[in-house]
Amino acid sequence: MTFHDCRFPVPKGEGSARTGAEAEIVGQNIPKKGFLMQIAGQAALVTGGGSGIGADVARHLAGLGAKVAVLDVNREGAEAVAKEIGGLALSCDITKADQAEQAIAAARAAHGPLRILVNVAGILIPGRILGKEGPLALEKFAKVIEVNLIGTFNMMRLAAADMAGAEQLADGERGVIVNTTSVAAYEGQIGQVAYAASKAGIVGMTLPAARDLARSGIRVLAIAPGLVATPMMLNLPPDIQKSLGESVPFPSRLAEAREFSRLVQHMVENVMLNGEVVRLDGALRLAPK
Ligand SMILES: NC(=O)c1ccc[n+]([C@@H]2O[C@H](COP(=O)([O-])OP(=O)(O)OC[C@H]3O[C@@H](n4cnc5c(N)ncnc54)[C@H](O)[C@@H]3O)[C@@H](O)[C@H]2O)c1
């Protein structure tokens, strides 16, 4: 694994020992401390941060004052985003235990123990179980599971170990992990058997992971986007983009990455959210094809 040596200046934070924001809720029995995790000054790591949704999450968290590590197997993408936001670029394949360990160690050295992990990295290799050329190559199925499910788990387990050593915030919280699944986890289309299985695995991990990590004060959540306007989608012909957008009941358009990032922000801030998958899809339910 190659690390990008250049540590770009990080935004001025308020220190990781900062406790949650004070909540003044008149007439409600909510503790004064707690309720909101303060993002400013916290160490965040975004996988897949070199492109699309992950790049937007990295920009958004940096805009809120987090110290952001941008991790991607695509080094140029990670470096470009890190440079733009004053973050740390990490070149890493999330499926490799040693690379991921080194990446988290480098992020800790630059920013302190992790508080926020957003796992966005993922791939889609389409293919029917029985195609024109015979059964789907086992390597293709395994590759998608390896990146989307095992890679997400790899980052989650290592980030959790890093978070577990951090000082407690309000409510005893130490950190939060947001994983990225897809509506295909529920309504996988023809040719999406590997992708749907990998994303359903992320849905299945969410509650047991939250239960496992509860004693360490670490929350686990997941977002299931529908159709998001990222470079992958925006490279499709305009008429196809339009018809995809029109398939969404309301609002009838592709989602924007910044809508995903706003949900990440809310999930990080709202300490009572845990063990849940939230669909972000405008009521879309995917058809078979
Ligand atoms: N765009 C959509 O409509 C949509 C819908 C549902 C779910 N999603 C999910 O959202 C996530 C992001 O999608 P996107 O459209 O931004 O895709 P994208 O291709 O623009 O970004 C994915 C990033 O992940 C990185 N990556 C891939 N394999 C990696 C690995 N092994 N290690 C480290 N980084 C790796 C890529 O280099 C890339 O920068 C994916 O998990 C995808 O499955 C996207």
The ligand as an ORCA input file, in Angstrom:
! r2SCAN-3c Opt
* xyz 0 1
  N     -25.092      6.062     -7.457
  C     -26.192      5.405     -7.134
  O     -27.263      5.565     -7.741
  C     -26.174      4.436     -5.950
  C     -27.368      3.838     -5.560
  C     -27.365      2.959     -4.477
  C     -26.193      2.694     -3.795
  N     -25.044      3.273     -4.205
  C     -23.815      2.950     -3.469
  O     -23.173      4.153     -3.090
  C     -21.773      3.963     -3.067
  C     -21.079      5.033     -3.883
  O     -21.562      5.023     -5.196
  P     -21.109      6.099     -6.279
  O     -22.196      6.172     -7.297
  O     -20.636      7.313     -5.609
  O     -19.896      5.284     -6.966
  P     -18.463      5.755     -7.456
  O     -17.980      4.663     -8.364
  O     -18.506      7.174     -7.977
  O     -17.598      5.759     -6.101
  C     -17.177      4.568     -5.489
  C     -15.756      4.772     -5.003
  O     -15.359      3.585     -4.311
  C     -14.010      3.342     -4.626
  N     -13.682      1.929     -4.425
  C     -14.113      0.868     -5.139
  N     -13.542     -0.255     -4.685
  C     -12.737      0.101     -3.645
  C     -11.861     -0.611     -2.792
  N     -11.700     -1.946     -2.899
  N     -11.188      0.057     -1.841
  C     -11.324      1.416     -1.713
  N     -12.122      2.144     -2.524
  C     -12.817      1.500     -3.477
  C     -13.895      3.733     -6.091
  O     -12.541      3.945     -6.488
  C     -14.742      4.983     -6.153
  O     -13.972      6.148     -5.927
  C     -21.517      2.533     -3.542
  O     -21.371      1.689     -2.408
  C     -22.788      2.198     -4.282
  O     -23.051      0.806     -4.302
  C     -24.997      4.135     -5.263
*
